Amino acid sequence: MTTERVIRIFAGTMIMVSVYLYSQQSGAALNTPSWLWLTLFVGVNLFQSGFSRWCLMEKILIKLGVKPGGACGTC
């Protein structure tokens, strides 16, 4: 698995988790709009990395031994 695929999976997971926590109707006060800040944070990071081609998570994954490269396998 390449860094790009891991980042896409991680970003998607964070977005789904934050929306899920926001939508919960339990008494644990998880349905506060504060969870949407996580969604915004992930979106802003994806947006800026699209322009700057710099991603902190990619650097961390490479140091952890994940193979760098694109999701298509030929990048």
N, C-alpha and C positions, 0 to 999 in steps of 0.2 A: 504494500500500500504506500502511496506517495504522500508527501506533505499536503499537497493541494486537496486530495481526497479526504485526509484526516481533518483538515481545516473546514471543509464544507460540511462534513458530518458533525463536527463539534459545533459549528455555528448554527446549523439546523436544530441540533439538540437543545442548545441554549435558548433559541427562540421558542421552540415548542414547550420547554419547561417553564419559561417565564409566562407564556400565555396560559398554560395549564394552571399555574399557581394563581394567576390573576382571576381566572374563571371559577375557581373553587368557591362553593357556597357554604363551606363548613364554618364552624365557629372559631376556627384558628386564626382568623383575620388575615388569611392569605390572599383574599380578594381585594387587596388595596391596590391602587394604581402604581404604587412604588415598584411592583414587579415588572411593570412595563419599561422602567428605566434600563433593565437588563436587555430587553429587546432592542431598545434604542442604542445602547452601547455596542451590541453586536453589529447592528446595521451600520452605524457610523464607522466602525473599524473595517467592515467589508467595503464600504464606500471609499474610504481613504486609501486602502490598500490597492483598490482598483486603479487609482490615479498615480499613487506614489510607488507602487510595486514593492512596498516594504510592509512586512507583517511580523510582529513580534512573536506570535505563536509559531510561525514558520521557522524562525531562528531557534526557538526552544525545541521544536520537534527535531530539527537537524542535529542539535547537540545531544538529543536523546537517542539518536541513531536511526530515525525514520528517513527513508530514501527520499531525497529531494526530487521534485519534478512535477509535471502536470498530471491531470486526471486521465488524459487520453493515453498515457503510456508512451507516447512518442515525443512529448514536449521536453 
